[in-house]
Amino acid sequence: MRPKRGRWYLRPVRTPSRRDLLAALAATAAPAATGRAPGEPAANLSRRSSSVRLERSVDAIGQDAYTPLQELSGAITPSDLHFSRNHFGTPRLDAEGYELVVHGLVDRPTAFSLEDLKRMPSRCATYFLECAGNGAGAFHHPRPTMSPQYIDGATSNSEWVGVPAAFVLRQVGVASDASWMLAESHDAGRYARSIPLAKAYDDALFAYAQNGEPLRAEQGFPLRLVLPGWEGSASIKWLRRVELLSRPAMTRDETARYSDVALDGAIHPFTFVMGVKSIITTPSYPEVLLPGWREIRGLAWSGHGRIARVDVTTDGGATWRAAELDPPVLPKAHTRFRLAWSWSGEGATLMSRALDERGNAQPTLEEFRADRPAGNDYHNNYIRAWRVAADGRVAFASGC
Amino acid sequence: MLTGSTSRTRTRFTSRTVFVLAVLGVACGKRSTHGAADEHVLASLTDAGATAYGLGRPVMPEEVRALGSVIFPDGTGLPAGSGTALQGEVVFATRCAGCHGPSGVGATGPRLVRARSVALGYRIGRPAPGEPPATFADFYPYATTLFEYTRRAMPWNEPGSLGDDDVYALVAYMLWLNGLVARDAALDARSLPAVAMPARTRFREEDPPQL
């Protein structure tokens, strides 16, 4: 708009934008009359409220970080709170120049860029990851002052997007005598595991996205293996190469680690599936309860498939009731369960017991102990108990 | 046709023309959208379909060699070189003892030598009740596993920095500390796989993997 000549006072120096107007209003607004003033302008990243404190707990040597299960609602773990464990720190890789090399017993050894992988048919699914050793601390040295984060914080649940490993393998042409796939990481120690080819062709993903965005560095940016339902250590992060083999490589991390010792002393290296498991996340340590109605809530999962049922007891196992399962109940994913409960103010013992669609039942601690040597570190899926004292304090009670 | 002819009655346009349009529409739909969906699904399920995507670049044999490859229990993949426990003792003192302790008794890093009594430090094995914690000597099924791990992952703060002769020497030293090889025995690609590890008979790797 051009002002008429001479009316200099109508000539704008600069047309103010809407952002300028909002900022000016916010800056000059006086709260005196109503006590209200406009809030902050929109920022490019939303933030948690300053009154919300959510963190992973990190172990003394900076190797493991655990999800605060008792602080979360719903079944999806916020990406920055996903647990992690690694042996040589988190490498910071660039997407530019990154290649996944697939070689070995294949017709066409090939290097795929991230763009190549993202152009391929994709799969989007929600899966839990759980460390094989989740719960080992609570098994070896149980204490009443253990929270769900401390007991079972090495499990999280995310929506993963990636290309099916089967599709990538079909592109390179797998030789008929190949039966194993070695997956190796870019971490400093070149962590590597042998994966049976049947799993690769089943539901294995080369994943590049988690909860809607590219993988975080801690979860394996730019590409990781996701083996639904299997111990987390086999879902190699920071994938470097995949080599097709006719026999397992017997690396250090599938022999000296992540192998299971049986009662007769035999060592079984290929025990991949995480068993059916559940934990009540509230009430839990360190809560202090008031008498009256509340909802018992928790998470249940199984590496074999869907959760079929979760039973909850509040009287130490004398009686059990089926909890509600929040839909969708997905295979190999955390499932939220809940049960309304009125606490009388007297001592109570709470437990949850999960059953999966394959008929696997979560074992009691006694059943678990009878089945494993005392030195067992892995697959700790027995029933977790919480003791509510008369003063309302909640304490971990399994083996304490 | 789509706009119809004003000479036709409303009923005739509605019934016959719409019918013809519907048939054509379904047929067109099948060719354009259903066909494309079929190809997409097919591509995920067959070698031919997947290969047709034509993505990725071929890797040259020298690139594959540079990536490194598996060292198998039977010795396939072991590099050239050799070393004895005598030589390894020197390397250990300078490159390993800082974390693993003098003579491998353990410190911030795992204990490497079998304990005479209940041991201190990080436990890597699964002892029977009353037994001292195990070391690699009690738990590794193959000596080659110790080689492949030391070569790619050690020392912890500078992994992969040891030469192959040094790795053979260190492995020989660690095996000698545990009474599994002679102090002056030279380990190489031929003799290393032949070392019998006590845990070998405990492993059930031939069991079908639990899927």
Interface residues (C-beta under 8 A of the other chain):
Chain A: H87 F88 V101 H103 G104 R108 P109 T110 A111 F112 S113 D116 R119 M120 P121 P164 A166 F167 R170 Q171 V172 G173 L182 A188 G189 R190 Y191 A192 P196 A198 K199 D202 R240 R241 E243 L245 R247 P248 A249 M250 T251 R252 T255 A256 R257 S259 V261 G265 A266 I267 H268 P269 F270 T271 F272 V273 P373 A374 G375 N376 D377
Chain B: H40 A43 S44 T46 D47 G49 A50 T51 Y53 L55 G56 R57 P58 V59 E63 V64 L67 G68 S69 V70 I71 F72 P73 I124 G125 R126 P127 A128 P129 F136 F139 Y140 P141 Y142 T144 T145 L146 E148 Y149 R152 A153 W156 P159 G160 A199 R202 F203 R204 E205 D207 P208 P209 Q210 L211
